[in-house]
Amino acid sequence: MPKQLGCFIKEARSHIEEWDAESAHENLQSGDVLVVDVREADEFAQGHIHGAINIPRGLLEGAADPGYKYRDPRLCNARDKTILLYCQAGGRSAMATWVLKQMGFEHVYNMAGGLECWEAEGLELES
């Protein structure tokens, strides 16, 4: 039987660690965390977490690979850094978190529930 999107997300979540919005906010206030928004550029422009960089999910592997011509130094050079990934609802970023873990990033976390939960907690976005 072919897999559906939910199967991929569930599998990814079984291999990663997640922070809820409140924990993410606390960690962002108290430490040096690279925040990566894996939504598309138009979604990012509508509002994002302060200080986040935008690397859409479809470009993530290339951006994270130091040997790739179009790598993103902010990400590919952050293998030992704490990284928080998020998207709108947490699915894309869960899969992205699992990919980065497979690529050797050790301290990478997904924000469970994505921006939907961030906003539900009353936390601010910038545009």
C-alpha positions in Angstrom: 0.0 0.0 0.0 1.4 3.4 -0.9 2.3 5.8 1.9 0.4 9.0 2.4 1.8 12.3 3.8 0.8 11.5 7.3 2.9 8.3 7.2 6.0 10.3 6.3 5.4 12.8 9.1 4.7 10.1 11.7 7.9 8.3 10.7 9.9 11.5 10.9 8.5 12.3 14.3 9.6 8.9 15.7 13.2 9.9 15.0 13.4 13.5 16.1 13.0 15.7 19.1 10.4 18.5 19.3 9.9 21.6 21.3 6.4 23.1 21.8 6.0 26.8 21.1 6.6 27.8 24.7 9.8 25.8 25.0 11.0 27.1 21.6 10.4 30.7 22.8 12.3 30.1 26.0 15.2 28.4 24.2 15.4 31.3 21.7 15.5 33.8 24.6 18.2 32.0 26.5 20.6 30.7 23.9 22.3 30.8 20.6 19.8 29.0 18.3 19.7 29.0 14.5 16.1 29.3 13.5 15.1 28.0 10.1 11.7 28.6 8.5 11.2 25.8 5.9 8.1 27.4 4.4 8.1 29.0 0.9 9.4 32.5 0.5 5.9 34.0 0.1 4.8 32.4 3.4 7.9 33.7 5.1 7.3 37.2 3.9 3.8 37.2 5.5 5.4 36.7 9.0 8.1 34.7 10.7 9.9 34.3 14.0 12.3 37.1 14.7 15.8 36.2 13.4 14.7 33.2 11.4 16.3 32.5 8.1 14.2 31.1 5.2 15.3 27.9 3.5 12.3 26.3 1.8 11.9 22.6 2.4 12.6 21.8 -1.2 16.1 23.4 -1.0 17.1 22.1 2.4 19.4 19.2 1.5 21.4 21.3 -0.9 21.6 24.2 1.5 22.9 21.9 4.3 25.5 20.1 2.2 28.9 21.8 2.4 30.0 20.2 -0.8 27.0 21.5 -2.8 27.6 24.4 -5.1 24.5 26.3 -3.8 24.9 25.5 -0.1 23.8 28.1 2.5 26.8 28.8 4.8 24.5 29.8 7.6 23.1 26.2 7.7 25.9 24.0 6.3 28.4 25.5 8.8 26.1 25.0 11.8 26.4 21.3 12.3 27.4 21.7 16.0 24.9 24.5 16.7 21.4 24.1 18.1 18.9 24.5 15.2 15.2 24.9 15.4 13.1 24.2 12.3 9.5 25.2 11.8 6.8 25.5 9.2 3.1 26.4 9.3 1.8 23.3 11.1 4.9 21.3 11.9 4.7 18.6 9.2 7.2 19.9 6.7 9.6 20.9 9.5 9.3 17.5 11.1 10.5 15.9 7.8 13.2 18.5 7.4 14.4 17.9 11.0 14.7 14.2 10.2 16.7 14.9 7.0 19.1 17.1 8.9 19.6 14.5 11.6 20.4 12.0 8.8 22.9 14.5 7.4 24.8 14.6 10.7 23.2 17.6 12.5 23.1 16.5 16.1 21.2 19.4 17.9 18.3 19.9 15.6 14.7 20.3 16.8 11.3 20.7 15.2 8.7 23.1 16.6 5.6 20.9 17.2 2.5 22.5 15.7 4.6 25.1 13.8 3.5 28.8 13.6 -0.1 27.8 14.3 0.9 26.9 17.9 3.4 29.8 18.1 0.6 32.3 17.3 -1.9 30.5 19.5 0.5 31.1 22.4 0.3 34.8 21.6 3.9 35.0 20.5 5.0 37.7 18.0 6.0 37.4 14.4 7.9 39.9 12.3 7.4 40.6 8.6 
